[in-house]
Amino acid sequence: MYRTTSARTSRRPAMNDSAGRSTIACSSETAAVDFIAAGALSGVLGLGGDLAGLPNESLARLREHVSFSKQWRKAISRSVAHLLTPPALKTDREGWVAVQLDDQESGTAFLFVYRLNDDSAAKRFVLRELDADATYELNWHVPPTEKSQSAKGAALMSEGIELTLPARYQAAVIVLKREHS
């Protein structure tokens, strides 16, 4: 359904990539922990493999992903999905993939973006089915940051949001909470 790498870990040791991000070897490939977890957060998060063999940094990030999953699983499970990029075969690892999950009950939307093997470090995504008159607070879970910003639903649906992911096989997970006035 989504284009992501397999999250099955092997007995190979975890390591850091050239940018210092914690990585895991995944069935003959190596990917950042955040990229692998972001691929699972839009559904039911499950962990397996040699977790005890992961470095402390990777385990700490996995704990944050489990906490995110527990906090948002009800909203995610009742969400409607909007594909923001055209569907492609699972084996197609080119371009970008973006999915918006929209939970009308809580007024929360989730944006899951994956940069695959693409030369462009930035891409704009136009969101759908938000409340045009509402203001949304945008909080980044991946990459982890303390910053948040606000945007009007109308702007997110007309101008979109531009995301920059500097390296291939990186992900962004953004929570958009409708603010109550």
C-alpha contacts under 8 A as a table, 3 or more apart, distances in Angstrom:
res1	aa1	res2	aa2	distance
1	M	90	K	7.20
2	Y	39	G	7.70
2	Y	90	K	6.91
2	Y	97	V	7.76
3	R	88	A	7.63
3	R	89	L	7.47
3	R	90	K	5.07
3	R	91	T	7.52
3	R	92	D	7.40
3	R	93	R	6.99
3	R	97	V	7.07
4	T	36	I	7.44
4	T	39	G	5.93
4	T	90	K	7.51
5	T	26	C	7.62
5	T	36	I	6.93
5	T	39	G	7.94
6	S	26	C	6.30
6	S	27	S	7.04
6	S	36	I	7.63
7	A	26	C	6.06
7	A	36	I	5.90
7	A	37	A	7.88
8	R	26	C	5.64
8	R	27	S	6.47
8	R	48	G	6.73
8	R	49	G	6.33
9	T	12	R	7.91
9	T	24	I	6.80
9	T	25	A	6.00
9	T	26	C	4.93
9	T	27	S	6.62
9	T	48	G	7.08
9	T	49	G	4.99
9	T	50	D	6.65
10	S	25	A	6.21
10	S	26	C	6.17
10	S	27	S	6.34
10	S	49	G	6.46
10	S	50	D	6.95
11	R	49	G	7.66
11	R	50	D	6.26
11	R	53	G	7.96
12	R	25	A	6.24
13	P	24	I	7.41
13	P	25	A	7.25
13	P	53	G	6.76
13	P	54	L	6.98
14	A	22	S	7.26
14	A	23	T	5.74
14	A	24	I	4.79
14	A	25	A	6.42
14	A	53	G	7.47
14	A	54	L	5.61
14	A	55	P	6.63
15	M	22	S	5.96
15	M	23	T	5.36
15	M	24	I	6.65
15	M	55	P	7.87
16	N	19	A	7.59
16	N	20	G	5.16
16	N	21	R	5.25
16	N	22	S	4.54
16	N	23	T	5.40
17	D	20	G	5.23
17	D	21	R	5.54
17	D	22	S	6.68
17	D	23	T	6.47
17	D	32	A	7.90
18	S	21	R	7.52
21	R	32	A	6.41
22	S	32	A	5.83
22	S	33	V	6.17
22	S	57	E	6.81
22	S	58	S	5.83
23	T	30	T	6.35
23	T	31	A	5.29
23	T	32	A	4.14
23	T	33	V	5.36
23	T	58	S	7.52
24	I	30	T	5.51
24	I	31	A	5.63
24	I	32	A	6.28
24	I	33	V	6.27
24	I	54	L	7.93
25	A	28	S	6.59
25	A	29	E	5.51
25	A	30	T	4.18
25	A	31	A	6.51
26	C	29	E	4.86
26	C	30	T	5.50
26	C	31	A	6.92
31	A	35	F	6.67
31	A	36	I	6.74
31	A	169	Y	7.08
32	A	35	F	5.23
32	A	36	I	6.45
32	A	169	Y	7.67
32	A	170	Q	7.28
33	V	36	I	5.27
33	V	37	A	6.09
33	V	58	S	6.56
33	V	61	R	7.41
33	V	62	L	7.51
34	D	37	A	5.13
34	D	38	A	5.85
34	D	61	R	7.46
34	D	142	V	6.64
34	D	143	P	7.42
34	D	170	Q	7.50
34	D	171	A	6.88
35	F	38	A	5.20
35	F	39	G	6.45
35	F	114	Y	7.57
35	F	169	Y	6.64
35	F	170	Q	5.36
35	F	171	A	5.14
36	I	39	G	5.32
36	I	40	A	6.92
37	A	40	A	5.21
37	A	41	L	6.12
37	A	45	L	7.84
37	A	62	L	7.52
37	A	65	H	6.80
38	A	41	L	5.14
38	A	42	S	7.18
38	A	112	F	7.20
38	A	142	V	7.49
38	A	171	A	6.49
38	A	172	A	7.38
38	A	173	V	6.73
39	G	42	S	6.69
40	A	43	G	5.65
40	A	44	V	6.45
40	A	45	L	5.26
40	A	46	G	7.52
41	L	44	V	6.55
41	L	45	L	5.69
41	L	65	H	7.60
41	L	69	S	6.28
42	S	76	I	6.78
42	S	101	L	7.93
42	S	112	F	7.35
43	G	76	I	7.28
43	G	77	S	7.30
44	V	69	S	7.98
44	V	73	R	7.75
45	L	66	V	7.44
45	L	69	S	6.83
48	G	51	L	6.81
50	D	53	G	5.48
50	D	54	L	7.22
51	L	54	L	5.44
51	L	59	L	7.65
54	L	58	S	6.14
54	L	59	L	6.41
55	P	58	S	5.46
55	P	59	L	6.42
56	N	59	L	5.01
56	N	60	A	6.04
57	E	60	A	5.14
57	E	61	R	6.36
58	S	61	R	5.17
58	S	62	L	6.16
59	L	62	L	4.98
59	L	63	R	6.16
60	A	63	R	5.11
60	A	64	E	6.47
61	R	64	E	5.06
61	R	65	H	6.35
62	L	65	H	4.96
62	L	66	V	6.17
63	R	66	V	5.08
63	R	67	S	6.17
64	E	67	S	5.05
64	E	68	F	6.17
65	H	68	F	4.98
65	H	69	S	6.10
66	V	69	S	5.00
66	V	70	K	6.19
67	S	70	K	5.16
67	S	71	Q	6.13
68	F	71	Q	5.12
68	F	72	W	6.13
68	F	141	H	7.98
69	S	72	W	5.38
69	S	73	R	5.36
70	K	73	R	5.53
71	Q	74	K	7.90
72	W	75	A	5.43
72	W	76	I	6.06
73	R	76	I	5.03
73	R	77	S	5.89
74	K	77	S	5.14
74	K	78	R	6.44
75	A	78	R	5.48
75	A	79	S	6.17
75	A	103	D	5.74
75	A	105	E	7.94
75	A	106	S	7.00
75	A	108	T	7.49
76	I	79	S	5.11
76	I	101	L	6.83
76	I	102	D	7.78
76	I	103	D	6.87
76	I	110	F	7.92
78	R	103	D	6.20
79	S	101	L	5.42
79	S	102	D	4.84
79	S	103	D	4.30
79	S	104	Q	7.33
80	V	101	L	5.51
80	V	102	D	5.17
80	V	103	D	6.54
81	A	99	V	6.70
81	A	100	Q	5.72
81	A	101	L	4.54
81	A	102	D	6.43
82	H	99	V	5.76
82	H	100	Q	5.05
82	H	101	L	6.31
82	H	102	D	7.84
82	H	128	R	7.19
83	L	86	P	6.82
83	L	87	P	7.52
83	L	98	A	6.40
83	L	99	V	4.77
83	L	100	Q	6.49
84	L	97	V	7.50
84	L	98	A	5.15
84	L	99	V	5.47
84	L	100	Q	6.87
84	L	125	F	6.80
84	L	126	V	7.25
84	L	127	L	7.29
85	T	96	W	7.38
85	T	97	V	5.71
85	T	98	A	5.61
85	T	99	V	7.38
86	P	97	V	7.99
88	A	92	D	6.41
89	L	92	D	5.29
90	K	93	R	7.44
93	R	116	L	5.70
93	R	117	N	5.97
94	E	116	L	5.51
94	E	117	N	4.68
94	E	118	D	5.82
95	G	115	R	6.53
95	G	116	L	5.50
95	G	117	N	5.90
95	G	118	D	4.82
96	W	113	V	7.25
96	W	114	Y	5.62
96	W	115	R	4.61
96	W	116	L	5.56
96	W	117	N	7.91
96	W	118	D	7.06
97	V	113	V	5.71
97	V	114	Y	5.10
97	V	115	R	6.63
97	V	116	L	7.58
98	A	111	L	7.14
98	A	112	F	5.60
98	A	113	V	4.33
98	A	114	Y	6.36
98	A	125	F	7.73
99	V	111	L	5.98
99	V	112	F	5.27
99	V	113	V	6.57
100	Q	109	A	6.81
100	Q	110	F	5.55
100	Q	111	L	4.60
100	Q	112	F	6.33
100	Q	127	L	7.13
100	Q	128	R	7.83
101	L	109	A	5.47
101	L	110	F	4.99
101	L	111	L	6.51
102	D	107	G	7.71
102	D	108	T	6.27
102	D	109	A	4.32
102	D	110	F	6.46
102	D	129	E	7.80
103	D	106	S	5.86
103	D	107	G	5.91
103	D	108	T	5.37
103	D	109	A	5.90
104	Q	107	G	4.93
104	Q	108	T	6.79
105	E	108	T	7.88
107	G	177	K	6.24
107	G	178	R	5.29
108	T	175	V	7.10
108	T	176	L	5.61
108	T	177	K	4.57
108	T	178	R	6.04
109	A	175	V	6.05
109	A	176	L	4.99
109	A	177	K	6.53
110	F	173	V	7.09
110	F	174	I	5.72
110	F	175	V	4.71
110	F	176	L	5.97
111	L	172	A	7.65
111	L	173	V	5.63
111	L	174	I	5.06
111	L	175	V	6.53
111	L	176	L	7.74
112	F	171	A	7.36
112	F	172	A	5.92
112	F	173	V	4.75
112	F	174	I	6.73
113	V	171	A	5.49
113	V	172	A	5.07
113	V	173	V	6.47
114	Y	169	Y	6.82
114	Y	170	Q	5.97
114	Y	171	A	4.37
114	Y	172	A	6.53
115	R	118	D	6.71
115	R	165	L	6.87
115	R	167	A	7.89
115	R	168	R	5.82
115	R	169	Y	5.28
115	R	170	Q	5.42
115	R	171	A	6.12
116	L	168	R	5.55
116	L	169	Y	4.72
116	L	170	Q	7.17
117	N	168	R	5.52
117	N	169	Y	6.65
118	D	121	A	7.58
118	D	168	R	6.54
119	D	168	R	7.89
120	S	123	K	7.30
121	A	164	T	5.56
121	A	165	L	5.33
121	A	166	P	5.04
121	A	167	A	6.85
121	A	168	R	7.94
122	A	162	E	6.70
122	A	163	L	5.46
122	A	164	T	4.17
122	A	165	L	6.19
122	A	166	P	7.63
123	K	162	E	5.47
123	K	163	L	5.58
123	K	164	T	6.68
124	R	160	G	6.19
124	R	161	I	5.37
124	R	162	E	3.96
124	R	163	L	6.21
125	F	160	G	5.11
125	F	161	I	5.39
125	F	162	E	6.30
125	F	163	L	7.92
126	V	156	L	6.20
126	V	157	M	5.35
126	V	158	S	6.43
126	V	159	E	6.33
126	V	160	G	3.82
126	V	161	I	6.43
127	L	130	L	7.43
127	L	156	L	5.73
127	L	157	M	4.79
127	L	158	S	7.84
127	L	160	G	5.98
127	L	161	I	7.89
128	R	157	M	5.65
129	E	157	M	7.72
130	L	153	G	5.59
130	L	154	A	7.68
130	L	157	M	7.21
131	D	134	A	5.35
131	D	153	G	5.47
131	D	154	A	7.31
132	A	152	K	6.76
132	A	153	G	4.25
132	A	154	A	4.11
132	A	155	A	7.75
132	A	157	M	7.63
133	D	152	K	6.80
133	D	153	G	6.18
133	D	154	A	6.56
134	A	152	K	5.86
134	A	153	G	5.58
134	A	154	A	7.95
134	A	178	R	6.47
134	A	179	E	6.93
135	T	150	S	6.53
135	T	151	A	5.56
135	T	152	K	4.34
135	T	153	G	5.93
135	T	178	R	5.97
135	T	179	E	5.67
136	Y	150	S	5.46
136	Y	151	A	5.36
136	Y	152	K	6.04
136	Y	153	G	6.57
136	Y	176	L	5.69
136	Y	177	K	5.25
136	Y	178	R	4.43
136	Y	179	E	5.59
137	E	148	S	6.76
137	E	149	Q	5.75
137	E	150	S	4.50
137	E	151	A	6.69
137	E	175	V	7.90
137	E	176	L	5.49
137	E	177	K	5.18
137	E	178	R	6.44
137	E	179	E	6.59
138	L	148	S	5.44
138	L	149	Q	5.26
138	L	150	S	5.92
138	L	151	A	7.54
138	L	174	I	6.43
138	L	175	V	5.68
138	L	176	L	4.59
138	L	177	K	6.65
139	N	146	E	7.89
139	N	147	K	6.91
139	N	148	S	4.82
139	N	149	Q	7.03
139	N	174	I	5.55
139	N	175	V	5.20
139	N	176	L	6.55
140	W	143	P	6.41
140	W	144	P	6.10
140	W	145	T	6.01
140	W	146	E	7.66
140	W	147	K	7.40
140	W	148	S	7.01
140	W	172	A	7.40
140	W	173	V	6.02
140	W	174	I	4.50
140	W	175	V	6.43
141	H	144	P	4.97
141	H	145	T	6.88
141	H	172	A	7.42
141	H	173	V	5.41
141	H	174	I	5.87
141	H	175	V	7.34
142	V	145	T	7.59
142	V	171	A	6.65
142	V	172	A	4.75
142	V	173	V	4.80
142	V	174	I	7.01
143	P	171	A	7.27
143	P	172	A	5.84
143	P	173	V	7.22
151	A	155	A	6.85
151	A	156	L	6.89
152	K	155	A	5.32
152	K	156	L	6.43
153	G	156	L	5.13
153	G	157	M	6.20
154	A	157	M	5.19
154	A	158	S	6.12
155	A	158	S	5.11
155	A	159	E	5.33
155	A	160	G	6.46
156	L	159	E	5.65
156	L	160	G	4.28
156	L	161	I	6.25
157	M	160	G	5.59
165	L	168	R	7.52
165	L	170	Q	6.22
165	L	171	A	7.16
165	L	172	A	7.78
166	P	170	Q	7.87
167	A	170	Q	6.17
